[in-house]
Amino acid sequence: MLRLFKNNTPFTVIILFIFTVLVKMRVFLHPVAPLPVPRHFLYNYILAGLRIPLGSNAFIYTLLAIAILFVQALYLNGITIRHKLFPRNTYIAAFVYLMLTSTYPRFSLFNETLLVNWLLLGAMDIMFSFAKSTHPRKLIYNAAFLLCMASLFQFTMLAWFLLLLVGLVMFRPFNVGEWAVALLGYATPLYFIISILFLSDKLYLLSHWPHIGFSISPIKSLSANFIITICCFSVLLASGLYAMRKNVPMSNIYIRRDWIAISFYLIISLMVAFLTERSVPSAWLITLPALSIIISHAFALEKNKLFSNFIFYFSIIFLVFCLWANK
């Protein structure tokens, strides 16, 4: 069965679509309309704009969220192929992302973190091209712009500035001009949002922006189901790190740097999710793109097919458990 997702054909996309419909069926049957999040003014304005064409139809919002997740999975997979993160071109990363986003129903509903993940994936995609471009300053500006846009949704996202610094250090030789462009790109969204709020006489909204909290888990009570879920996530992550240790040293220097950047992506996302207040129940969704790429190593390990098949069936059992237990 794992072989189906190791193919790089349009037929695999159809299989992924069927898989998505099956694992999201419970969310389809129990749709939930998104609610405004206190003090998250940018997301609340987007919701207000969406309510003009969509109204308050919970099913349409849920359908939109699942469509976004499916396209994000394909985009994430495209990043792994375009930057040659794995020896073979497969759809494993897309499968793992769709699987992990199905472990908790809130991840499959329309939420703020879905929109933020687009910005972070775009920034990561651009950063991986820093070393290969003949016009790096344009890419640096775009990556910085996207990372700052993420911080406008949520104050703790300012930590993603660290990922920009990692990208500049890992992929570019030191150049004062490029660092100045990065700062300019990062400041541009702040300049525009402050200008717009000033002209609309809503500058007071900026006082709502700085806020942090502590979110240990998306599940309210520390139950046995939650502990089992965390243990299974840890097994999948450990298997991915083990396989990554086998595969990455055989890659060239550019790919090894990409994997270092992905590791920092995961560390920063864990920190941001932990510092996000409980009013954002989907906060831990931000960790899943990096987790998916790392865990995909375990599925793609060619030299030990027994290991990769075991992890695949373990993940299927884990997914079935989450669909039953996490509500």
Rosetta blueprint (number, residue, H / E / L):
1 M L
2 L H
3 R H
4 L H
5 F H
6 K H
7 N L
8 N L
9 T L
10 P H
11 F H
12 T H
13 V H
14 I H
15 I H
16 L H
17 F H
18 I H
19 F H
20 T H
21 V H
22 L H
23 V H
24 K L
25 M H
26 R H
27 V H
28 F H
29 L H
30 H L
31 P L
32 V L
33 A L
34 P L
35 L L
36 P L
37 V L
38 P L
39 R L
40 H L
41 F H
42 L H
43 Y H
44 N H
45 Y H
46 I H
47 L H
48 A H
49 G H
50 L H
51 R H
52 I H
53 P H
54 L H
55 G L
56 S L
57 N L
58 A H
59 F H
60 I H
61 Y H
62 T H
63 L H
64 L H
65 A H
66 I H
67 A H
68 I H
69 L H
70 F H
71 V H
72 Q H
73 A H
74 L H
75 Y H
76 L H
77 N H
78 G H
79 I H
80 T H
81 I H
82 R H
83 H L
84 K L
85 L L
86 F L
87 P L
88 R L
89 N L
90 T L
91 Y L
92 I H
93 A H
94 A H
95 F H
96 V H
97 Y H
98 L H
99 M H
100 L H
101 T L
102 S L
103 T L
104 Y L
105 P H
106 R H
107 F H
108 S H
109 L L
110 F L
111 N L
112 E H
113 T H
114 L H
115 L H
116 V H
117 N H
118 W H
119 L H
120 L H
121 L H
122 G H
123 A H
124 M H
125 D H
126 I H
127 M H
128 F L
129 S L
130 F H
131 A H
132 K H
133 S L
134 T L
135 H L
136 P H
137 R H
138 K H
139 L H
140 I H
141 Y H
142 N H
143 A H
144 A H
145 F H
146 L H
147 L H
148 C H
149 M H
150 A H
151 S H
152 L H
153 F H
154 Q L
155 F H
156 T H
157 M H
158 L H
159 A H
160 W H
161 F H
162 L H
163 L H
164 L H
165 L H
166 V H
167 G H
168 L H
169 V H
170 M H
171 F H
172 R L
173 P L
174 F L
175 N L
176 V H
177 G H
178 E H
179 W H
180 A H
181 V H
182 A H
183 L H
184 L H
185 G H
186 Y H
187 A H
188 T H
189 P H
190 L H
191 Y H
192 F H
193 I H
194 I H
195 S H
196 I H
197 L H
198 F H
199 L H
200 S L
201 D L
202 K L
203 L H
204 Y H
205 L H
206 L H
207 S H
208 H H
209 W L
210 P L
211 H L
212 I L
213 G L
214 F L
215 S L
216 I L
217 S L
218 P L
219 I L
220 K L
221 S L
222 L L
223 S L
224 A H
225 N H
226 F H
227 I H
228 I H
229 T H
230 I H
231 C H
232 C H
233 F H
234 S H
235 V H
236 L H
237 L H
238 A H
239 S H
240 G H
241 L H
242 Y H
243 A H
244 M H
245 R H
246 K H
247 N H
248 V H
249 P H
250 M H
251 S L
252 N L
253 I H
254 Y H
255 I H
256 R H
257 R H
258 D H
259 W H
260 I H
261 A H
262 I H
263 S H
264 F H
265 Y H
266 L H
267 I H
268 I H
269 S H
270 L H
271 M H
272 V H
273 A H
274 F H
275 L L
276 T L
277 E L
278 R L
279 S L
280 V L
281 P L
282 S L
283 A H
284 W H
285 L H
286 I H
287 T H
288 L H
289 P H
290 A H
291 L H
292 S H
293 I H
294 I H
295 I H
296 S H
297 H H
298 A H
299 F H
300 A H
301 L L
302 E L
303 K L
304 N L
305 K H
306 L H
307 F H
308 S H
309 N H
310 F H
311 I H
312 F H
313 Y H
314 F H
315 S H
316 I H
317 I H
318 F H
319 L H
320 V H
321 F H
322 C H
323 L H
324 W H
325 A H
326 N L
327 K L
